[in-house]
Amino acid sequence: MFLMIFTFSCASRLNTGNRPIDKMLRKLQQKWKVNGRKLLFILFIFATGGSLTGYISKKILSAFQIENGWLWTFVYILIMTILWPMIILLVSIPFGQFPFFLSYIRKMGARLHLIKTNKRTLQEIRIAIFASGAGSNAQKIIDHFRSHAYIRVSLIACNKPGAGVLNIASRENIPVQLIEKEKFFKGNAYSDELMAAGIDFIVLAGFLWKIPTSLIKAFPKKIINIHPALLPGYGGKGMYGQKVHEAVIANHEKESGITIHYVDEIYDHGTIIFQDKCPVSPTDTAETLAKKIHGLEYKNFPLVIEQLLSK
């Protein structure tokens, strides 16, 4: 209990403390891409799991009546090494951190050559999410990849200073790149900044500006977009959000859906990667249809991104 209170006290000072321990906790938060509450749980699980592993290991040694000495030390280290991953995973379950620790242990095993893996798995893939609004799709993508073995949401790019997605970035401790119109369309389209941040892949999740040719050339076949309709229908300039759903309703369509596609120089034109459909009932409004479309987006977008980056 004392340990948990102490850890909570340290975690609560993440945004204000300037002591070395506060700076260390902020670095851990940035490295693991977690908020203060989850960092608290992770540190507590590390401490509790380590203590339990040591206690159980000593009990096992006592049961076999191994006396202190080089053999005791050797067997103790061996038992600790075997038990620690299992105990850590068990302790993490009630705190909801099992995915994080499973990923952490897998990476440790791969680095120690205890787990067979390919080089691609060990190389981190860094995603930049471009968004202009509330960021509901961005949140689903962040949640999906939070504890992934090698895919990370490493940057949020936004062209609206007051957009809700910026609150998500702050809460999730993800760096932000604000996009200014002049530089985006007449400058380098922030390609230098994206490359400096180590970005490998760009996901447009409700980003309303057309992507400049210079950025497409800098990231060929590495920019994808999600559109709230079944392309090639209901796409093009000005067709976004509620406007799409209103047009679908006005034309009495029987179905609508989502399209995930690569981005090229033309609005909503790039090669289609994935589509999913939903029925449009006679009683649907633009608002009720939007809820159906959001459900398809939340379900499929993170999975399609993972499939593309796992090839």
C-alpha positions in Angstrom: 0.0 0.0 0.0 2.8 2.4 0.9 4.4 1.6 -2.5 1.2 2.4 -4.4 0.7 5.7 -2.5 4.3 6.7 -3.2 4.0 5.8 -6.9 0.7 7.7 -7.2 2.3 10.8 -5.5 5.2 10.7 -8.0 2.9 10.1 -11.0 0.6 13.0 -10.0 3.6 15.4 -10.3 4.5 14.5 -13.8 3.4 17.8 -15.3 4.7 20.0 -12.5 7.6 18.4 -10.7 11.2 19.3 -11.6 13.0 16.8 -9.4 15.1 14.1 -11.1 12.5 11.5 -10.3 9.8 13.6 -11.8 11.8 14.0 -15.0 12.5 10.3 -15.1 8.8 9.5 -14.8 8.0 11.9 -17.6 10.6 10.1 -19.8 9.0 6.7 -19.0 5.6 8.2 -19.9 6.9 9.4 -23.2 8.7 6.2 -24.0 5.8 3.9 -23.2 3.2 6.3 -24.6 0.9 6.1 -21.6 -0.9 8.6 -19.4 -0.1 9.2 -15.7 -2.7 6.7 -14.4 -1.4 3.9 -16.6 2.2 4.7 -15.7 1.2 4.3 -12.0 -0.2 0.9 -12.7 2.8 -0.2 -14.7 5.3 0.8 -12.0 3.2 -0.8 -9.3 3.0 -4.0 -11.3 6.8 -4.0 -11.9 7.4 -3.6 -8.1 4.8 -6.0 -7.0 5.7 -8.7 -9.5 9.4 -8.4 -8.6 8.7 -8.7 -4.9 6.4 -11.7 -5.4 9.0 -13.4 -7.7 11.7 -13.0 -5.1 9.5 -14.2 -2.3 8.4 -17.3 -4.2 11.9 -18.1 -5.3 13.2 -18.1 -1.8 10.3 -20.4 -0.7 11.3 -22.8 -3.4 14.9 -22.8 -2.4 13.9 -23.4 1.3 11.7 -26.3 0.2 14.7 -28.0 -1.5 17.0 -27.1 1.5 19.6 -25.4 -0.7 22.0 -23.6 1.5 23.6 -20.2 0.8 26.5 -20.3 -1.5 27.2 -20.3 -5.2 24.6 -23.0 -5.9 22.0 -21.0 -4.0 22.7 -17.9 -6.0 22.7 -19.7 -9.3 19.4 -21.5 -8.7 17.9 -18.4 -7.2 18.7 -16.4 -10.4 17.5 -19.2 -12.6 14.1 -19.5 -10.8 13.7 -15.7 -10.8 14.3 -15.6 -14.6 11.7 -18.3 -15.2 9.0 -17.1 -12.8 9.2 -13.3 -13.3 7.5 -13.1 -16.7 4.6 -15.4 -15.6 4.1 -13.5 -12.3 4.3 -10.1 -14.0 1.6 -11.2 -16.5 -0.6 -12.6 -13.8 -0.3 -9.4 -11.7 -1.0 -7.2 -14.7 -4.4 -8.8 -15.5 -6.5 -7.2 -12.7 -5.0 -3.8 -13.5 -5.8 -4.1 -17.3 -2.2 -3.9 -18.3 -1.8 -7.4 -19.7 -1.3 -6.3 -23.4 1.4 -3.8 -22.3 3.4 -6.4 -20.4 2.9 -9.2 -22.9 4.4 -6.8 -25.6 7.2 -5.8 -23.1 8.2 -9.4 -22.4 8.1 -10.4 -26.0 10.5 -7.5 -26.9 12.8 -8.4 -24.0 12.8 -12.1 -25.2 13.6 -11.0 -28.8 16.5 -8.8 -27.7 17.9 -11.6 -25.6 17.4 -14.1 -28.5 15.1 -16.2 -26.4 12.2 -15.7 -28.7 12.5 -16.2 -32.5 11.3 -13.2 -34.5 12.1 -11.5 -37.7 13.9 -8.2 -38.1 10.7 -6.4 -39.2 9.1 -7.1 -35.9 11.9 -5.5 -33.9 11.9 -2.3 -36.0 9.4 0.2 -34.7 7.0 1.6 -37.3 6.0 5.2 -36.5 2.6 6.5 -37.5 1.5 10.1 -37.9 -2.3 10.7 -37.7 -3.6 13.8 -39.5 -6.9 15.0 -38.2 -9.0 18.2 -38.2 -11.7 17.6 -35.8 -12.7 15.8 -32.6 -10.4 12.8 -33.3 -12.7 9.9 -32.5 -11.0 7.7 -35.2 -7.6 8.9 -34.0 -8.5 7.7 -30.4 -9.5 4.3 -31.7 -6.3 3.9 -33.6 -4.2 5.0 -30.6 -6.1 2.5 -28.4 -5.5 -0.3 -30.9 -1.8 0.2 -31.1 -1.1 1.3 -27.5 0.7 -2.0 -26.6 1.6 -3.2 -30.0 5.0 -4.9 -30.4 6.3 -2.5 -33.0 3.7 -0.1 -34.4 3.4 3.3 -32.6 1.3 6.4 -33.0 4.1 8.8 -32.7 2.7 12.1 -33.9 -0.7 14.0 -34.3 -0.8 16.5 -37.1 -3.6 19.0 -37.0 -4.6 22.1 -39.0 -7.0 23.6 -36.4 -5.5 24.9 -33.2 -8.7 24.3 -31.2 -9.5 20.8 -32.5 -10.5 18.1 -30.1 -7.9 15.8 -31.4 -5.3 18.0 -29.7 -6.8 17.2 -26.3 -6.5 13.5 -27.2 -2.8 14.1 -28.0 -2.2 15.9 -24.7 -4.0 13.2 -22.7 -2.1 10.4 -24.5 1.2 12.3 -24.3 1.7 12.2 -28.1 3.7 15.0 -29.8 1.7 17.4 -32.0 2.6 19.1 -35.2 0.4 22.1 -36.0 -0.1 22.5 -39.8 -0.1 26.1 -41.2 -1.7 26.6 -44.6 1.1 28.6 -46.3 3.8 26.1 -45.4 1.6 23.1 -46.1 0.7 24.1 -49.7 3.6 26.3 -50.7 6.4 25.0 -48.6 7.7 21.5 -48.0 4.3 20.3 -46.7 6.1 19.5 -43.4 7.8 16.5 -45.0 11.1 17.5 -43.4 9.5 17.6 -40.0 7.8 14.3 -40.5 11.0 12.6 -41.6 12.9 14.2 -38.7 10.3 12.7 -36.3 11.0 9.3 -37.9 7.5 8.9 -39.3 7.1 5.9 -41.6 3.4 6.0 -42.4 0.6 8.7 -42.5 -3.0 8.1 -41.6 -5.7 10.7 -42.5 -8.5 10.4 -40.0 -10.8 13.3 -40.7 -8.2 15.6 -42.2 -10.0 18.0 -44.5 -7.2 19.6 -46.5 -6.0 18.1 -49.8 -2.6 16.5 -49.5 0.1 18.3 -51.5 2.0 16.5 -54.2 5.3 17.1 -52.4 4.1 15.2 -49.4 2.7 12.3 -51.5 6.1 12.0 -53.3 7.9 12.1 -49.9 5.7 9.2 -48.6 4.8 7.2 -51.7 2.1 4.5 -51.0 2.5 5.4 -47.3 -0.5 7.8 -46.9 -4.0 6.4 -46.5 -7.4 8.0 -46.0 -10.8 6.8 -44.8 -13.9 8.2 -46.6 -17.4 7.8 -45.1 -19.0 6.4 -48.3 -18.5 3.7 -50.9 -16.1 5.3 -53.4 -16.1 6.2 -56.3 -19.5 7.4 -55.3 -20.0 10.4 -53.0 -16.3 11.5 -53.2 -14.5 14.6 -54.3 -14.0 18.1 -53.2 -16.4 19.2 -50.5 -17.7 15.7 -49.9 -16.9 15.0 -46.2 -18.7 14.2 -43.0 -22.4 15.1 -42.8 -22.4 16.4 -46.4 -21.8 12.8 -47.6 -24.5 11.3 -45.5 -27.0 14.0 -46.5 -26.3 13.3 -50.2 -26.7 9.5 -49.7 -30.1 10.1 -47.9 -31.3 12.6 -50.5 -30.6 10.1 -53.3 -32.5 7.3 -51.5 -29.5 4.9 -51.6 -30.1 1.4 -50.2 -26.6 1.1 -48.7 -23.6 3.1 -47.8 -20.3 2.4 -46.1 -16.6 3.2 -45.7 -13.7 3.2 -48.1 -10.0 3.1 -47.0 -7.7 4.0 -49.9 -4.2 5.3 -50.7 -3.9 9.0 -51.2 -2.9 10.4 -54.6 -3.1 13.9 -56.1 -6.9 13.8 -56.7 -9.6 13.9 -53.9 -10.8 10.5 -52.9 -9.2 8.9 -55.9 -6.3 6.6 -54.9 -6.3 2.9 -55.0 -9.0 1.3 -52.8 -7.6 -0.9 -50.0 -10.8 -1.9 -48.2 -14.6 -1.3 -48.2 -17.3 -2.2 -45.8 -21.1 -1.7 -46.2 -24.1 -1.0 -44.1 -27.8 -0.7 -45.1 -29.6 2.6 -45.4 -33.1 2.3 -44.1 -36.0 4.6 -45.2 -36.2 6.1 -41.8 -32.5 6.9 -41.6 -31.3 10.5 -41.2 -27.9 11.9 -41.9 -27.3 11.7 -38.1 -28.4 8.0 -37.7 -26.4 7.0 -40.9 -23.4 8.8 -39.4 -23.6 6.5 -36.4 -23.6 3.4 -38.6 -20.6 4.7 -40.5 -18.7 5.6 -37.4 -19.3 2.0 -36.2 -17.7 0.7 -39.4 -14.8 3.1 -39.1 -14.0 2.2 -35.5 -14.2 -1.5 -36.2 -12.1 -1.6 -39.4 -9.7 1.3 -39.7 -7.2 0.2 -37.0 -7.3 -3.4 -38.3 -6.6 -2.4 -41.9 -3.7 -0.2 -40.8 -2.2 -3.1 -38.8 -2.6 -5.4 -41.8 -0.9 -3.0 -44.1 2.0 -2.4 -41.8 2.4 -6.1 -41.0 3.1 -7.2 -44.6 
